[in-house]
Amino acid sequence: MKQRTLFIAALVLLAAMFGAATLIYRGQQTEKATQTAIQNREALVRFHSPSMGNADAPVHIVEFLDPACETCAAFYPFVKDIMAAYPGKIRLTVRYAPFHQGSQDVVKVLEAARKQGKYWQALEALFGAQQGWAQHHAANVNLVWQYLAPLGLDMERLKSDMQAPEIDRIVRQDIADVQALNVQKTPEYFVNGRPLPAFGDQQLLQLVRDELERTSKGS
């Protein structure tokens, strides 16, 4: 009986040690990511990055996304809900991490749509129809046109603009920043430069709330 009690106590101790080690490791990883973001603050947002919301908002969400990423499509409405819940207090900036095969071409389509003032409409249309043009973890740019046509875009101009050198430079700059910031998955969020401690919708919401509280105290 005594031996069994000692065995159970040892298991409890090991579990506690493992849990503590896991928390320490996660904390170290978060701290490392935060320091990386601080050191590469310029890489978080570029002058060309699409943004929505109040330019002077106290909370700035930077999202690295891939238009062919299913989780990105699922999270996009949630991010908009957060912004709606705190009107005027949150700004969203989109950066590109085109990890999926063919995604770079779709990013160029989005940037070409921005030239016609239809960036956010195009992004939402492609997210909504993602299963129609992104299959088996690969994007097929030749299938996106039918989902963009209802937006009233000049499709011939769109196809021409996506080949523009300045759009290619935007994509290459974002890919370089993805590497500098060590972004390895999408969507990846930074809130006022702070990365998520763990991925999840509630984790994102909590980090936003923390920053709203912190900035309100500092004002």
Biotite code that builds the C-alpha atoms (Angstrom):
import biotite.structure as struc

atoms = struc.array([
    struc.Atom([0.000, 0.000, 0.000], chain_id="A", res_id=1, res_name="MET", atom_name="CA", element="C"),
    struc.Atom([2.825, 2.328, 0.928], chain_id="A", res_id=2, res_name="LYS", atom_name="CA", element="C"),
    struc.Atom([4.635, 1.508, -2.311], chain_id="A", res_id=3, res_name="GLN", atom_name="CA", element="C"),
    struc.Atom([1.487, 2.246, -4.311], chain_id="A", res_id=4, res_name="ARG", atom_name="CA", element="C"),
    struc.Atom([1.066, 5.592, -2.528], chain_id="A", res_id=5, res_name="THR", atom_name="CA", element="C"),
    struc.Atom([4.672, 6.515, -3.321], chain_id="A", res_id=6, res_name="LEU", atom_name="CA", element="C"),
    struc.Atom([4.124, 5.539, -6.953], chain_id="A", res_id=7, res_name="PHE", atom_name="CA", element="C"),
    struc.Atom([1.014, 7.704, -7.242], chain_id="A", res_id=8, res_name="ILE", atom_name="CA", element="C"),
    struc.Atom([2.805, 10.599, -5.550], chain_id="A", res_id=9, res_name="ALA", atom_name="CA", element="C"),
    struc.Atom([5.662, 10.234, -8.006], chain_id="A", res_id=10, res_name="ALA", atom_name="CA", element="C"),
    struc.Atom([3.250, 10.336, -10.947], chain_id="A", res_id=11, res_name="LEU", atom_name="CA", element="C"),
    struc.Atom([1.571, 13.455, -9.576], chain_id="A", res_id=12, res_name="VAL", atom_name="CA", element="C"),
    struc.Atom([4.967, 15.110, -9.127], chain_id="A", res_id=13, res_name="LEU", atom_name="CA", element="C"),
    struc.Atom([6.044, 14.195, -12.649], chain_id="A", res_id=14, res_name="LEU", atom_name="CA", element="C"),
    struc.Atom([2.786, 15.547, -14.073], chain_id="A", res_id=15, res_name="ALA", atom_name="CA", element="C"),
    struc.Atom([3.240, 18.799, -12.170], chain_id="A", res_id=16, res_name="ALA", atom_name="CA", element="C"),
    struc.Atom([6.825, 19.105, -13.366], chain_id="A", res_id=17, res_name="MET", atom_name="CA", element="C"),
    struc.Atom([5.766, 18.437, -16.952], chain_id="A", res_id=18, res_name="PHE", atom_name="CA", element="C"),
    struc.Atom([2.998, 21.036, -16.726], chain_id="A", res_id=19, res_name="GLY", atom_name="CA", element="C"),
    struc.Atom([5.379, 23.611, -15.294], chain_id="A", res_id=20, res_name="ALA", atom_name="CA", element="C"),
    struc.Atom([7.953, 22.852, -17.970], chain_id="A", res_id=21, res_name="ALA", atom_name="CA", element="C"),
    struc.Atom([5.301, 23.228, -20.678], chain_id="A", res_id=22, res_name="THR", atom_name="CA", element="C"),
    struc.Atom([4.230, 26.632, -19.319], chain_id="A", res_id=23, res_name="LEU", atom_name="CA", element="C"),
    struc.Atom([7.835, 27.784, -19.101], chain_id="A", res_id=24, res_name="ILE", atom_name="CA", element="C"),
    struc.Atom([8.512, 26.628, -22.656], chain_id="A", res_id=25, res_name="TYR", atom_name="CA", element="C"),
    struc.Atom([5.419, 28.376, -23.990], chain_id="A", res_id=26, res_name="ARG", atom_name="CA", element="C"),
    struc.Atom([6.386, 31.511, -22.118], chain_id="A", res_id=27, res_name="GLY", atom_name="CA", element="C"),
    struc.Atom([9.875, 31.389, -23.575], chain_id="A", res_id=28, res_name="GLN", atom_name="CA", element="C"),
    struc.Atom([8.502, 30.875, -27.082], chain_id="A", res_id=29, res_name="GLN", atom_name="CA", element="C"),
    struc.Atom([6.086, 33.799, -26.692], chain_id="A", res_id=30, res_name="THR", atom_name="CA", element="C"),
    struc.Atom([8.841, 36.004, -25.324], chain_id="A", res_id=31, res_name="GLU", atom_name="CA", element="C"),
    struc.Atom([11.115, 35.004, -28.193], chain_id="A", res_id=32, res_name="LYS", atom_name="CA", element="C"),
    struc.Atom([8.391, 35.825, -30.724], chain_id="A", res_id=33, res_name="ALA", atom_name="CA", element="C"),
    struc.Atom([7.729, 39.171, -29.007], chain_id="A", res_id=34, res_name="THR", atom_name="CA", element="C"),
    struc.Atom([11.410, 40.087, -29.092], chain_id="A", res_id=35, res_name="GLN", atom_name="CA", element="C"),
    struc.Atom([11.577, 39.087, -32.748], chain_id="A", res_id=36, res_name="THR", atom_name="CA", element="C"),
    struc.Atom([8.620, 41.347, -33.496], chain_id="A", res_id=37, res_name="ALA", atom_name="CA", element="C"),
    struc.Atom([10.210, 44.246, -31.610], chain_id="A", res_id=38, res_name="ILE", atom_name="CA", element="C"),
    struc.Atom([13.501, 43.804, -33.435], chain_id="A", res_id=39, res_name="GLN", atom_name="CA", element="C"),
    struc.Atom([11.660, 43.633, -36.762], chain_id="A", res_id=40, res_name="ASN", atom_name="CA", element="C"),
    struc.Atom([8.938, 46.196, -36.073], chain_id="A", res_id=41, res_name="ARG", atom_name="CA", element="C"),
    struc.Atom([9.314, 47.636, -39.541], chain_id="A", res_id=42, res_name="GLU", atom_name="CA", element="C"),
    struc.Atom([8.635, 44.193, -40.987], chain_id="A", res_id=43, res_name="ALA", atom_name="CA", element="C"),
    struc.Atom([5.215, 44.028, -39.309], chain_id="A", res_id=44, res_name="LEU", atom_name="CA", element="C"),
    struc.Atom([3.609, 46.748, -41.408], chain_id="A", res_id=45, res_name="VAL", atom_name="CA", element="C"),
    struc.Atom([4.687, 48.206, -44.746], chain_id="A", res_id=46, res_name="ARG", atom_name="CA", element="C"),
    struc.Atom([3.319, 51.315, -46.423], chain_id="A", res_id=47, res_name="PHE", atom_name="CA", element="C"),
    struc.Atom([1.685, 49.101, -49.056], chain_id="A", res_id=48, res_name="HIS", atom_name="CA", element="C"),
    struc.Atom([-0.166, 46.868, -46.576], chain_id="A", res_id=49, res_name="SER", atom_name="CA", element="C"),
    struc.Atom([-4.001, 46.895, -46.913], chain_id="A", res_id=50, res_name="PRO", atom_name="CA", element="C"),
    struc.Atom([-5.656, 48.252, -43.763], chain_id="A", res_id=51, res_name="SER", atom_name="CA", element="C"),
    struc.Atom([-9.155, 48.930, -42.492], chain_id="A", res_id=52, res_name="MET", atom_name="CA", element="C"),
    struc.Atom([-10.421, 50.727, -39.417], chain_id="A", res_id=53, res_name="GLY", atom_name="CA", element="C"),
    struc.Atom([-9.475, 53.891, -37.566], chain_id="A", res_id=54, res_name="ASN", atom_name="CA", element="C"),
    struc.Atom([-5.885, 54.877, -38.385], chain_id="A", res_id=55, res_name="ALA", atom_name="CA", element="C"),
    struc.Atom([-5.510, 56.197, -34.808], chain_id="A", res_id=56, res_name="ASP", atom_name="CA", element="C"),
    struc.Atom([-7.067, 53.142, -33.134], chain_id="A", res_id=57, res_name="ALA", atom_name="CA", element="C"),
    struc.Atom([-5.321, 52.131, -29.881], chain_id="A", res_id=58, res_name="PRO", atom_name="CA", element="C"),
    struc.Atom([-5.231, 48.472, -30.937], chain_id="A", res_id=59, res_name="VAL", atom_name="CA", element="C"),
    struc.Atom([-3.650, 47.350, -34.181], chain_id="A", res_id=60, res_name="HIS", atom_name="CA", element="C"),
    struc.Atom([-4.117, 43.774, -35.388], chain_id="A", res_id=61, res_name="ILE", atom_name="CA", element="C"),
    struc.Atom([-1.662, 42.620, -38.038], chain_id="A", res_id=62, res_name="VAL", atom_name="CA", element="C"),
    struc.Atom([-2.783, 39.405, -39.707], chain_id="A", res_id=63, res_name="GLU", atom_name="CA", element="C"),
    struc.Atom([-0.567, 37.259, -41.904], chain_id="A", res_id=64, res_name="PHE", atom_name="CA", element="C"),
    struc.Atom([-2.861, 35.245, -44.127], chain_id="A", res_id=65, res_name="LEU", atom_name="CA", element="C"),
    struc.Atom([-2.932, 32.953, -47.120], chain_id="A", res_id=66, res_name="ASP", atom_name="CA", element="C"),
    struc.Atom([-6.073, 33.342, -49.288], chain_id="A", res_id=67, res_name="PRO", atom_name="CA", element="C"),
    struc.Atom([-6.106, 29.546, -49.810], chain_id="A", res_id=68, res_name="ALA", atom_name="CA", element="C"),
    struc.Atom([-5.931, 28.836, -46.070], chain_id="A", res_id=69, res_name="CYS", atom_name="CA", element="C"),
    struc.Atom([-9.188, 27.379, -44.720], chain_id="A", res_id=70, res_name="GLU", atom_name="CA", element="C"),
    struc.Atom([-8.524, 28.627, -41.196], chain_id="A", res_id=71, res_name="THR", atom_name="CA", element="C"),
    struc.Atom([-7.909, 32.141, -42.520], chain_id="A", res_id=72, res_name="CYS", atom_name="CA", element="C"),
    struc.Atom([-11.309, 32.057, -44.205], chain_id="A", res_id=73, res_name="ALA", atom_name="CA", element="C"),
    struc.Atom([-12.942, 30.793, -41.018], chain_id="A", res_id=74, res_name="ALA", atom_name="CA", element="C"),
    struc.Atom([-11.290, 33.433, -38.802], chain_id="A", res_id=75, res_name="PHE", atom_name="CA", element="C"),
    struc.Atom([-11.903, 36.449, -41.026], chain_id="A", res_id=76, res_name="TYR", atom_name="CA", element="C"),
    struc.Atom([-15.546, 36.982, -39.922], chain_id="A", res_id=77, res_name="PRO", atom_name="CA", element="C"),
    struc.Atom([-14.472, 36.583, -36.293], chain_id="A", res_id=78, res_name="PHE", atom_name="CA", element="C"),
    struc.Atom([-11.882, 39.351, -36.660], chain_id="A", res_id=79, res_name="VAL", atom_name="CA", element="C"),
    struc.Atom([-14.526, 41.614, -38.200], chain_id="A", res_id=80, res_name="LYS", atom_name="CA", element="C"),
    struc.Atom([-16.854, 40.811, -35.292], chain_id="A", res_id=81, res_name="ASP", atom_name="CA", element="C"),
    struc.Atom([-14.151, 41.905, -32.837], chain_id="A", res_id=82, res_name="ILE", atom_name="CA", element="C"),
    struc.Atom([-13.755, 45.171, -34.726], chain_id="A", res_id=83, res_name="MET", atom_name="CA", element="C"),
    struc.Atom([-17.515, 45.724, -34.719], chain_id="A", res_id=84, res_name="ALA", atom_name="CA", element="C"),
    struc.Atom([-17.653, 45.074, -30.971], chain_id="A", res_id=85, res_name="ALA", atom_name="CA", element="C"),
    struc.Atom([-15.141, 47.872, -30.355], chain_id="A", res_id=86, res_name="TYR", atom_name="CA", element="C"),
    struc.Atom([-15.951, 50.515, -32.998], chain_id="A", res_id=87, res_name="PRO", atom_name="CA", element="C"),
    struc.Atom([-13.129, 52.928, -33.725], chain_id="A", res_id=88, res_name="GLY", atom_name="CA", element="C"),
    struc.Atom([-10.720, 51.163, -31.386], chain_id="A", res_id=89, res_name="LYS", atom_name="CA", element="C"),
    struc.Atom([-9.233, 48.492, -33.654], chain_id="A", res_id=90, res_name="ILE", atom_name="CA", element="C"),
    struc.Atom([-7.321, 48.689, -36.902], chain_id="A", res_id=91, res_name="ARG", atom_name="CA", element="C"),
    struc.Atom([-6.648, 45.636, -39.072], chain_id="A", res_id=92, res_name="LEU", atom_name="CA", element="C"),
    struc.Atom([-3.717, 45.301, -41.448], chain_id="A", res_id=93, res_name="THR", atom_name="CA", element="C"),
    struc.Atom([-3.336, 42.348, -43.795], chain_id="A", res_id=94, res_name="VAL", atom_name="CA", element="C"),
    struc.Atom([0.009, 40.835, -44.733], chain_id="A", res_id=95, res_name="ARG", atom_name="CA", element="C"),
    struc.Atom([0.552, 37.881, -47.038], chain_id="A", res_id=96, res_name="TYR", atom_name="CA", element="C"),
    struc.Atom([2.068, 34.509, -46.193], chain_id="A", res_id=97, res_name="ALA", atom_name="CA", element="C"),
    struc.Atom([1.305, 32.534, -49.379], chain_id="A", res_id=98, res_name="PRO", atom_name="CA", element="C"),
    struc.Atom([2.366, 29.091, -48.188], chain_id="A", res_id=99, res_name="PHE", atom_name="CA", element="C"),
    struc.Atom([-0.069, 27.111, -50.352], chain_id="A", res_id=100, res_name="HIS", atom_name="CA", element="C"),
    struc.Atom([0.818, 26.181, -53.904], chain_id="A", res_id=101, res_name="GLN", atom_name="CA", element="C"),
    struc.Atom([-0.554, 28.790, -56.303], chain_id="A", res_id=102, res_name="GLY", atom_name="CA", element="C"),
    struc.Atom([-1.422, 31.297, -53.559], chain_id="A", res_id=103, res_name="SER", atom_name="CA", element="C"),
    struc.Atom([1.014, 33.928, -54.800], chain_id="A", res_id=104, res_name="GLN", atom_name="CA", element="C"),
    struc.Atom([-1.040, 34.339, -57.972], chain_id="A", res_id=105, res_name="ASP", atom_name="CA", element="C"),
    struc.Atom([-4.237, 34.763, -55.952], chain_id="A", res_id=106, res_name="VAL", atom_name="CA", element="C"),
    struc.Atom([-2.520, 37.396, -53.812], chain_id="A", res_id=107, res_name="VAL", atom_name="CA", element="C"),
    struc.Atom([-1.659, 39.253, -57.019], chain_id="A", res_id=108, res_name="LYS", atom_name="CA", element="C"),
    struc.Atom([-5.316, 39.094, -58.033], chain_id="A", res_id=109, res_name="VAL", atom_name="CA", element="C"),
    struc.Atom([-6.303, 40.668, -54.714], chain_id="A", res_id=110, res_name="LEU", atom_name="CA", element="C"),
    struc.Atom([-3.764, 43.444, -55.173], chain_id="A", res_id=111, res_name="GLU", atom_name="CA", element="C"),
    struc.Atom([-5.020, 44.022, -58.701], chain_id="A", res_id=112, res_name="ALA", atom_name="CA", element="C"),
    struc.Atom([-8.572, 44.291, -57.317], chain_id="A", res_id=113, res_name="ALA", atom_name="CA", element="C"),
    struc.Atom([-7.270, 46.908, -54.873], chain_id="A", res_id=114, res_name="ARG", atom_name="CA", element="C"),
    struc.Atom([-6.284, 49.054, -57.847], chain_id="A", res_id=115, res_name="LYS", atom_name="CA", element="C"),
    struc.Atom([-9.999, 49.157, -58.690], chain_id="A", res_id=116, res_name="GLN", atom_name="CA", element="C"),
    struc.Atom([-11.040, 49.920, -55.107], chain_id="A", res_id=117, res_name="GLY", atom_name="CA", element="C"),
    struc.Atom([-12.478, 46.450, -54.507], chain_id="A", res_id=118, res_name="LYS", atom_name="CA", element="C"),
    struc.Atom([-9.849, 44.823, -52.287], chain_id="A", res_id=119, res_name="TYR", atom_name="CA", element="C"),
    struc.Atom([-11.972, 43.885, -49.278], chain_id="A", res_id=120, res_name="TRP", atom_name="CA", element="C"),
    struc.Atom([-14.884, 42.817, -51.441], chain_id="A", res_id=121, res_name="GLN", atom_name="CA", element="C"),
    struc.Atom([-12.557, 40.569, -53.459], chain_id="A", res_id=122, res_name="ALA", atom_name="CA", element="C"),
    struc.Atom([-10.999, 39.084, -50.330], chain_id="A", res_id=123, res_name="LEU", atom_name="CA", element="C"),
    struc.Atom([-14.392, 38.256, -48.846], chain_id="A", res_id=124, res_name="GLU", atom_name="CA", element="C"),
    struc.Atom([-15.683, 36.852, -52.146], chain_id="A", res_id=125, res_name="ALA", atom_name="CA", element="C"),
    struc.Atom([-12.684, 34.536, -52.490], chain_id="A", res_id=126, res_name="LEU", atom_name="CA", element="C"),
    struc.Atom([-12.852, 33.447, -48.863], chain_id="A", res_id=127, res_name="PHE", atom_name="CA", element="C"),
    struc.Atom([-16.539, 32.684, -49.296], chain_id="A", res_id=128, res_name="GLY", atom_name="CA", element="C"),
    struc.Atom([-15.937, 30.613, -52.432], chain_id="A", res_id=129, res_name="ALA", atom_name="CA", element="C"),
    struc.Atom([-12.621, 29.131, -51.347], chain_id="A", res_id=130, res_name="GLN", atom_name="CA", element="C"),
    struc.Atom([-13.675, 25.520, -51.848], chain_id="A", res_id=131, res_name="GLN", atom_name="CA", element="C"),
    struc.Atom([-14.374, 26.292, -55.497], chain_id="A", res_id=132, res_name="GLY", atom_name="CA", element="C"),
    struc.Atom([-10.875, 27.448, -56.409], chain_id="A", res_id=133, res_name="TRP", atom_name="CA", element="C"),
    struc.Atom([-8.603, 25.982, -53.694], chain_id="A", res_id=134, res_name="ALA", atom_name="CA", element="C"),
    struc.Atom([-8.564, 22.211, -53.510], chain_id="A", res_id=135, res_name="GLN", atom_name="CA", element="C"),
    struc.Atom([-6.151, 19.685, -52.008], chain_id="A", res_id=136, res_name="HIS", atom_name="CA", element="C"),
    struc.Atom([-4.114, 22.509, -50.417], chain_id="A", res_id=137, res_name="HIS", atom_name="CA", element="C"),
    struc.Atom([-3.461, 24.160, -53.794], chain_id="A", res_id=138, res_name="ALA", atom_name="CA", element="C"),
    struc.Atom([-4.911, 27.313, -55.346], chain_id="A", res_id=139, res_name="ALA", atom_name="CA", element="C"),
    struc.Atom([-5.965, 27.479, -58.987], chain_id="A", res_id=140, res_name="ASN", atom_name="CA", element="C"),
    struc.Atom([-6.030, 31.109, -60.081], chain_id="A", res_id=141, res_name="VAL", atom_name="CA", element="C"),
    struc.Atom([-7.876, 30.195, -63.282], chain_id="A", res_id=142, res_name="ASN", atom_name="CA", element="C"),
    struc.Atom([-10.924, 29.314, -61.177], chain_id="A", res_id=143, res_name="LEU", atom_name="CA", element="C"),
    struc.Atom([-11.222, 32.598, -59.266], chain_id="A", res_id=144, res_name="VAL", atom_name="CA", element="C"),
    struc.Atom([-12.590, 34.799, -62.048], chain_id="A", res_id=145, res_name="TRP", atom_name="CA", element="C"),
    struc.Atom([-16.169, 33.557, -61.829], chain_id="A", res_id=146, res_name="GLN", atom_name="CA", element="C"),
    struc.Atom([-16.326, 34.506, -58.141], chain_id="A", res_id=147, res_name="TYR", atom_name="CA", element="C"),
    struc.Atom([-14.989, 38.008, -58.754], chain_id="A", res_id=148, res_name="LEU", atom_name="CA", element="C"),
    struc.Atom([-17.158, 38.843, -61.772], chain_id="A", res_id=149, res_name="ALA", atom_name="CA", element="C"),
    struc.Atom([-20.230, 39.846, -59.667], chain_id="A", res_id=150, res_name="PRO", atom_name="CA", element="C"),
    struc.Atom([-18.161, 42.600, -58.015], chain_id="A", res_id=151, res_name="LEU", atom_name="CA", element="C"),
    struc.Atom([-18.239, 44.696, -61.177], chain_id="A", res_id=152, res_name="GLY", atom_name="CA", element="C"),
    struc.Atom([-14.493, 44.530, -61.727], chain_id="A", res_id=153, res_name="LEU", atom_name="CA", element="C"),
    struc.Atom([-12.918, 45.176, -65.101], chain_id="A", res_id=154, res_name="ASP", atom_name="CA", element="C"),
    struc.Atom([-11.647, 41.625, -65.524], chain_id="A", res_id=155, res_name="MET", atom_name="CA", element="C"),
    struc.Atom([-9.292, 42.331, -68.423], chain_id="A", res_id=156, res_name="GLU", atom_name="CA", element="C"),
    struc.Atom([-7.676, 45.138, -66.479], chain_id="A", res_id=157, res_name="ARG", atom_name="CA", element="C"),
    struc.Atom([-7.524, 42.893, -63.416], chain_id="A", res_id=158, res_name="LEU", atom_name="CA", element="C"),
    struc.Atom([-5.604, 40.213, -65.304], chain_id="A", res_id=159, res_name="LYS", atom_name="CA", element="C"),
    struc.Atom([-3.250, 42.810, -66.721], chain_id="A", res_id=160, res_name="SER", atom_name="CA", element="C"),
    struc.Atom([-2.652, 44.617, -63.421], chain_id="A", res_id=161, res_name="ASP", atom_name="CA", element="C"),
    struc.Atom([-1.786, 41.434, -61.538], chain_id="A", res_id=162, res_name="MET", atom_name="CA", element="C"),
    struc.Atom([1.324, 41.165, -63.738], chain_id="A", res_id=163, res_name="GLN", atom_name="CA", element="C"),
    struc.Atom([2.534, 44.642, -62.756], chain_id="A", res_id=164, res_name="ALA", atom_name="CA", element="C"),
    struc.Atom([6.068, 44.841, -61.287], chain_id="A", res_id=165, res_name="PRO", atom_name="CA", element="C"),
    struc.Atom([4.879, 46.814, -58.255], chain_id="A", res_id=166, res_name="GLU", atom_name="CA", element="C"),
    struc.Atom([2.506, 44.017, -57.283], chain_id="A", res_id=167, res_name="ILE", atom_name="CA", element="C"),
    struc.Atom([5.282, 41.474, -57.652], chain_id="A", res_id=168, res_name="ASP", atom_name="CA", element="C"),
    struc.Atom([7.412, 43.639, -55.336], chain_id="A", res_id=169, res_name="ARG", atom_name="CA", element="C"),
    struc.Atom([4.630, 43.682, -52.726], chain_id="A", res_id=170, res_name="ILE", atom_name="CA", element="C"),
    struc.Atom([4.434, 39.886, -52.739], chain_id="A", res_id=171, res_name="VAL", atom_name="CA", element="C"),
    struc.Atom([8.200, 39.481, -52.517], chain_id="A", res_id=172, res_name="ARG", atom_name="CA", element="C"),
    struc.Atom([8.427, 42.016, -49.658], chain_id="A", res_id=173, res_name="GLN", atom_name="CA", element="C"),
    struc.Atom([5.722, 40.242, -47.676], chain_id="A", res_id=174, res_name="ASP", atom_name="CA", element="C"),
    struc.Atom([7.436, 36.887, -48.150], chain_id="A", res_id=175, res_name="ILE", atom_name="CA", element="C"),
    struc.Atom([10.705, 38.407, -46.933], chain_id="A", res_id=176, res_name="ALA", atom_name="CA", element="C"),
    struc.Atom([8.927, 39.819, -43.863], chain_id="A", res_id=177, res_name="ASP", atom_name="CA", element="C"),
    struc.Atom([7.316, 36.437, -43.181], chain_id="A", res_id=178, res_name="VAL", atom_name="CA", element="C"),
    struc.Atom([10.801, 34.974, -43.006], chain_id="A", res_id=179, res_name="GLN", atom_name="CA", element="C"),
    struc.Atom([12.163, 37.839, -40.876], chain_id="A", res_id=180, res_name="ALA", atom_name="CA", element="C"),
    struc.Atom([9.336, 37.452, -38.352], chain_id="A", res_id=181, res_name="LEU", atom_name="CA", element="C"),
    struc.Atom([9.513, 33.661, -38.430], chain_id="A", res_id=182, res_name="ASN", atom_name="CA", element="C"),
    struc.Atom([5.846, 33.307, -39.373], chain_id="A", res_id=183, res_name="VAL", atom_name="CA", element="C"),
    struc.Atom([5.345, 29.592, -39.956], chain_id="A", res_id=184, res_name="GLN", atom_name="CA", element="C"),
    struc.Atom([1.568, 29.195, -40.206], chain_id="A", res_id=185, res_name="LYS", atom_name="CA", element="C"),
    struc.Atom([-1.562, 31.069, -41.173], chain_id="A", res_id=186, res_name="THR", atom_name="CA", element="C"),
    struc.Atom([-3.384, 32.901, -39.907], chain_id="A", res_id=187, res_name="PRO", atom_name="CA", element="C"),
    struc.Atom([-0.755, 34.489, -37.659], chain_id="A", res_id=188, res_name="GLU", atom_name="CA", element="C"),
    struc.Atom([-1.731, 37.496, -35.565], chain_id="A", res_id=189, res_name="TYR", atom_name="CA", element="C"),
    struc.Atom([0.194, 40.271, -33.871], chain_id="A", res_id=190, res_name="PHE", atom_name="CA", element="C"),
    struc.Atom([-1.725, 42.656, -31.616], chain_id="A", res_id=191, res_name="VAL", atom_name="CA", element="C"),
    struc.Atom([0.170, 45.889, -31.015], chain_id="A", res_id=192, res_name="ASN", atom_name="CA", element="C"),
    struc.Atom([3.271, 43.916, -31.920], chain_id="A", res_id=193, res_name="GLY", atom_name="CA", element="C"),
    struc.Atom([2.511, 41.074, -29.508], chain_id="A", res_id=194, res_name="ARG", atom_name="CA", element="C"),
    struc.Atom([2.060, 37.575, -30.978], chain_id="A", res_id=195, res_name="PRO", atom_name="CA", element="C"),
    struc.Atom([-0.659, 35.239, -29.727], chain_id="A", res_id=196, res_name="LEU", atom_name="CA", element="C"),
    struc.Atom([0.586, 33.149, -26.781], chain_id="A", res_id=197, res_name="PRO", atom_name="CA", element="C"),
    struc.Atom([-1.424, 30.229, -28.211], chain_id="A", res_id=198, res_name="ALA", atom_name="CA", element="C"),
    struc.Atom([-3.564, 30.011, -31.323], chain_id="A", res_id=199, res_name="PHE", atom_name="CA", element="C"),
    struc.Atom([-7.335, 30.289, -31.000], chain_id="A", res_id=200, res_name="GLY", atom_name="CA", element="C"),
    struc.Atom([-10.240, 32.694, -31.381], chain_id="A", res_id=201, res_name="ASP", atom_name="CA", element="C"),
    struc.Atom([-10.623, 33.271, -27.644], chain_id="A", res_id=202, res_name="GLN", atom_name="CA", element="C"),
    struc.Atom([-6.877, 33.799, -27.294], chain_id="A", res_id=203, res_name="GLN", atom_name="CA", element="C"),
    struc.Atom([-7.060, 36.492, -29.966], chain_id="A", res_id=204, res_name="LEU", atom_name="CA", element="C"),
    struc.Atom([-10.058, 38.120, -28.324], chain_id="A", res_id=205, res_name="LEU", atom_name="CA", element="C"),
    struc.Atom([-8.350, 38.087, -24.920], chain_id="A", res_id=206, res_name="GLN", atom_name="CA", element="C"),
    struc.Atom([-5.161, 39.631, -26.304], chain_id="A", res_id=207, res_name="LEU", atom_name="CA", element="C"),
    struc.Atom([-7.219, 42.390, -27.924], chain_id="A", res_id=208, res_name="VAL", atom_name="CA", element="C"),
    struc.Atom([-9.036, 43.016, -24.638], chain_id="A", res_id=209, res_name="ARG", atom_name="CA", element="C"),
    struc.Atom([-5.735, 43.086, -22.746], chain_id="A", res_id=210, res_name="ASP", atom_name="CA", element="C"),
    struc.Atom([-4.374, 45.692, -25.137], chain_id="A", res_id=211, res_name="GLU", atom_name="CA", element="C"),
    struc.Atom([-7.558, 47.769, -24.950], chain_id="A", res_id=212, res_name="LEU", atom_name="CA", element="C"),
    struc.Atom([-7.305, 47.776, -21.175], chain_id="A", res_id=213, res_name="GLU", atom_name="CA", element="C"),
    struc.Atom([-3.587, 48.522, -21.199], chain_id="A", res_id=214, res_name="ARG", atom_name="CA", element="C"),
    struc.Atom([-3.896, 51.405, -23.652], chain_id="A", res_id=215, res_name="THR", atom_name="CA", element="C"),
    struc.Atom([-6.898, 52.885, -21.821], chain_id="A", res_id=216, res_name="SER", atom_name="CA", element="C"),
    struc.Atom([-4.873, 53.010, -18.605], chain_id="A", res_id=217, res_name="LYS", atom_name="CA", element="C"),
    struc.Atom([-2.015, 54.685, -20.397], chain_id="A", res_id=218, res_name="GLY", atom_name="CA", element="C"),
    struc.Atom([-4.176, 57.408, -21.903], chain_id="A", res_id=219, res_name="SER", atom_name="CA", element="C"),
])
